[in-house]
Each structure stands twice: as C-alpha cells, then as structure tokens.
Amino acid sequence: MNAREILSEQVVAGWLLIVSALIFLVAGFLFTARVIWQWPSAQSKSFLYWERGIVMADILVVTLGLVLLAQLLQGAGDRIVPPLALTIFLIAAVLVLVAESFGLHEGAYIYVPIVISVILAFIGQALFGVAILRSGFLPGWVGWATIIWNLAWLVILPIARPQDMYYPWLHYVAPLIIGIALLSIG
C-alpha cells in the first residue's frame, strides 16, 4: 500500500468516526425531544422510526470507520488485536441492530441483547485502544483514553444502572477522539 492509499484510508476512517458522533447528536436530540421533553409532535410512530432509524444507520457508519481503522492498525504492524477488536464490535453492532429492530416492531426492546451489545462494544473499543498502543499508529494518549473510557464505563454502568445500561452516546466518544487523531496526523 502506498502513502497516498494509506492517507486516503486514514482520512476516510477519520471522517467516518467523526461523522458517526455527529449523527448521534441528531439521534440523541430526537430521543430527548420524544422521551425527556415529551414534545407532542415527537410522540408519533413515524418520529420513533426516524429516531431509531438514525441510531441504526449510525451504528453502520461507526462500524465502517472501525473496519478501516482495523486495516490501518494491521498495516501499522498489529496483526492480532485489530481483527479481534473488530469482530467483537461487529457482534455488538449486530445485536443492537436486532434489538432496535425488534423494539420498533414490538414496541419494547429485548433487553438481554442490548446488555450483551453494550458489554461487547466497550470491550471491542477498549481492544482498539490496545491496538493503537501496540501499533504506535496514533499517539499513545489516544490508545490510553480509549482503553480507560471504555473499561471505566464497563465497570460503572452495571453498578450504577444495572436495569438500564443502554446509553449509546457512550460508544461514540472514543471513535470521535480516534477520528480527530486520524485527521490530525494526516
């Protein structure tokens, strides 16, 4: 792979990860309007479909960014951890997509797949932090921030919120940091 291909893969990965965080801001706003502020216009079935549809689309965007990140980290020398991190995150993404889809159809989430997806997403992203440290592709603080953020929430959520561990925004902080780092070194 030549320098131009690496740079373009790096830029696309960075933008996908950043855009995923921005897309989630939209989904988070729609959720807030429906659940917390209880806007009358936000109580329709179509509003719910848009809100959860944006969440599901965003899962795909962040996953695409992590696929490219895994390739970059493998190219930088870590051939073991990135595919493991990606596989774990992909399983989490599939589980949350299934749970979100059933939630739209049945009107309530299937909580067990949500909990498993939350746990796997934190583990997968923490492993991306490990791969960042092992490969040296990004500054070490990015790897450490990713590891600490994900492992801290993996411990905090089951203790503080065992009945509701699904806070999707927590899974977009590390990708945002990684995305910014990818663009800043390019």
SVG drawing of the C-alpha trace seen along z (x, -y; Angstrom):
<svg xmlns="http://www.w3.org/2000/svg" viewBox="-49 -20 54 32">
<polyline fill="none" stroke="black" stroke-width="0.4" points="0.0,0.0 1.5,-3.3 1.4,-6.6 -1.5,-8.0 -3.7,-5.0 -2.9,-5.0 -3.6,-8.7 -6.9,-8.4 -7.9,-5.3 -6.9,-7.2 -8.9,-10.3 -12.0,-8.3 -11.7,-6.4 -11.3,-9.6 -14.3,-11.3 -16.5,-8.2 -15.7,-8.1 -16.3,-11.9 -19.5,-11.9 -20.8,-8.9 -20.5,-11.1 -22.3,-14.0 -25.0,-11.7 -25.6,-10.5 -26.1,-14.1 -29.1,-14.1 -30.4,-10.8 -29.8,-12.0 -31.7,-15.2 -34.7,-13.3 -34.7,-10.9 -34.6,-13.8 -37.4,-15.5 -39.5,-12.4 -38.7,-11.0 -37.5,-13.8 -39.2,-16.9 -42.2,-14.9 -42.9,-17.1 -46.4,-16.2 -45.1,-16.1 -42.4,-13.6 -44.9,-11.0 -45.9,-9.6 -44.8,-6.2 -43.1,-7.9 -41.0,-10.1 -39.9,-7.0 -39.0,-5.3 -36.9,-8.2 -35.2,-8.4 -34.3,-4.7 -33.5,-4.5 -30.9,-7.2 -29.5,-5.3 -29.3,-2.1 -27.8,-3.9 -25.2,-5.5 -24.2,-2.1 -23.3,-1.2 -21.3,-4.4 -19.2,-3.9 -18.7,-0.2 -17.4,-1.2 -15.0,-3.6 -13.8,-0.9 -13.3,1.5 -11.0,-1.0 -9.2,-1.7 -8.6,2.0 -7.0,2.2 -4.8,-0.8 -3.7,0.7 -2.9,4.0 -0.9,2.2 1.0,0.4 2.1,3.8 -0.5,5.1 -2.0,8.1 -3.5,9.7 -5.6,7.3 -7.4,5.2 -9.3,8.2 -10.3,9.3 -11.5,5.8 -13.4,5.5 -15.0,9.0 -16.2,8.2 -17.6,4.8 -19.3,6.3 -21.1,8.8 -22.2,5.9 -23.4,4.0 -25.5,6.9 -27.0,7.4 -28.0,3.8 -29.4,3.7 -31.5,6.7 -32.7,5.3 -33.5,1.9 -35.4,3.6 -37.5,5.7 -38.1,2.6 -39.6,0.9 -41.8,3.9 -42.8,5.0 -42.7,1.5 -40.1,2.6 -36.5,3.6 -35.3,7.1 -33.0,6.1 -30.6,9.1 -29.2,8.4 -28.9,4.8 -26.8,5.6 -24.6,8.0 -24.1,5.5 -23.1,2.7 -20.6,5.0 -19.1,6.2 -19.0,2.7 -17.0,1.5 -14.6,4.5 -14.2,4.1 -13.4,0.4 -11.0,1.0 -9.2,3.5 -8.9,0.9 -7.2,-1.2 -4.8,1.7 -4.1,2.0 -3.4,-1.7 -0.8,-1.3 0.7,1.8 0.9,0.4 2.1,-3.1 0.0,-4.4 -1.6,-7.1 -0.3,-8.9 -0.3,-6.8 -2.7,-9.0 -5.4,-8.2 -5.0,-4.5 -5.0,-5.1 -8.0,-7.4 -9.9,-4.7 -9.0,-1.9 -9.8,-3.9 -13.1,-5.4 -14.4,-2.0 -13.2,0.0 -14.5,-2.6 -18.0,-2.5 -17.9,1.2 -17.5,1.2 -19.6,-1.9 -22.8,-1.0 -23.5,2.4 -23.1,0.8 -24.8,-2.5 -27.5,-1.5 -28.0,2.3 -31.6,2.0 -30.7,-0.4 -27.2,-0.1 -28.1,-1.4 -26.6,-4.8 -25.5,-4.7 -23.7,-8.1 -21.0,-6.4 -19.9,-4.4 -19.3,-7.5 -16.8,-9.3 -13.7,-7.1 -14.5,-6.9 -14.7,-10.7 -11.3,-11.1 -9.8,-8.5 -11.3,-10.1 -9.9,-13.5 -6.5,-12.0 -6.6,-10.2 -7.2,-13.5 -4.7,-15.5 -1.8,-13.2 -2.7,-13.0"/>
</svg>
